[in-house]
Amino acid sequence: MLVIVAPGQGSQSPGFLAPWLELPGIADRLSWLSAVAGIDLVAHGTTSDEDTIKDTAVAQPLLVGAGLVALLALFEQAEADLPGVGALGGHSVGEITAAAAAGVLSAEQAMVFVRERGNGMARAAAVTPTGMSAVLGGVAEEVAGALEKHGLTPANMNTAGQVVAAGTLDQLAALQADPPSRARVMPLKVAGAFHTHHMAPAVDTLAGYARAISPRDPRTTLVSNADGQVVTAGREVLDRLVSQVSNPVRWDLCMDTFAELGVTGLIELPPAGTLTGLAKRGLRGVELLALKTPDDLEAAHRMLREHGSAADAATEPDASARSGDNPQEDSP
């Protein structure tokens, strides 16, 4: 079974979209998405510098736009059913890309939604200087204790041995100076403490926009980064996209669900590399592809043929696995 995943903020790098715009129709499509989002995604994906694309209001539409045009390159119609794909998932803002790929949102709805998400989170981040750092290695209990000691939130639980801490810059500096034993603290290229209470002001604003959207139920199995549940109702997908802004991402549980579904191949949309890196540790034995440039499309099409044959037979986890029927109110 083949899974396609979309990365989150911090995975972008200057110029990463340039080779994709050489493909027929991609530049025109990205220009259209730029018009919808009210931001020049072509420039930001090709010539803007690192500081510019680190801006939350820029990075989020850029990431979703990149995922949507990559899907267009991979399939004839990005919003049609995705032949051969057994499941979809996205890390943080990448879940908007996954929701659009699953047909919950149109490309235009996704771009408006992510524009307002990015603007709202940028305003929330401007209130207090905040950020995020990856904590690599260490003993889980000691890492959790260190984060609690410094008043930090475990905003992303990615794999065993990788937790992303979020909080004020002073709190992160204290963690850097006093890390857990046998752990390394690495600051991330993001402009705020995402998926924490610092983002609460953005939630109410985004919820208002979400109420104006009429989502559709997913056409492809969609795994939520809130808790690894398979979500089958479009309205619940949208509600989770709103609440995830101020709640932790559980990518570790997403990978558990992919394994339960029987994943044999995983493709990460551009800017690719982060999630395939996590899957090397969390999904051993699964063929992985970071779709970084059009040169990788041939390998992606081969994986669609080889791993996609069982996609139509893929089912949701049984009752013993996670289900989207009873989401918890405090989950993102």
Secondary structure, 3 states (H helix, E strand, C coil): CEEEEECCCCCCCCCCCHHHHHCCCHHHHHHHHHHHHCCCHHHHHHCCCHHHHHCHHHHHHHHHHHHHHHHHHHCCCCCCCCCCEEEEEECCCHHHHHHHHCCCCCHHHHHHHHHHHHHHHHHHHHHCCEEEEEEEECCHHHHHHHHHHCCCEEEEEEECCEEEEEEEHHHHHHHHHCCCCCEEEEECCCCCCCCCHHHHHHHHHHHHHHHCCCCCCCCCEEECCCCCCECCCHHHHHHHHHHHHHCCECHHHHHHHHHHHCCCEEEECCCCCHHHHHHHHHCCCCEEEECCCHHHHHHHHHHHHHHHHHHHHCCCCCCCCCCCCCCCCCCC
